[in-house]
Amino acid sequence: MKLLFRPLSMVISVLGGLVSAALFKRLWRAVSGDAEAPEATSPDHSTREVLLAALLQGAIFGVVKAGVDRAGAKGFRKMTGKHLDT
């Protein structure tokens, strides 16, 4: 069963990454008014702005990844009656 879960988990993780990127882009636009977040090497943005963007992006990615992983584990358990770690 775990072998079947692995490919599905990878697809769901990719979708989670796309969702987190879209959420970050929307939040960054609302916070800064800029359409794009600054690159770490951008000379047009302050260090504070670059670090804030990285902090927000990392937090959003972490929360979405944990949510996707948790939902996948719960779905696997519901469908099979087994935990992924056993």
HELIX and SHEET records of a PDB file:
HELIX    1   1 LYS A    2  SER A   32  1                                  31    
HELIX    2   2 THR A   47  THR A   80  1                                  34    
END                                                                             
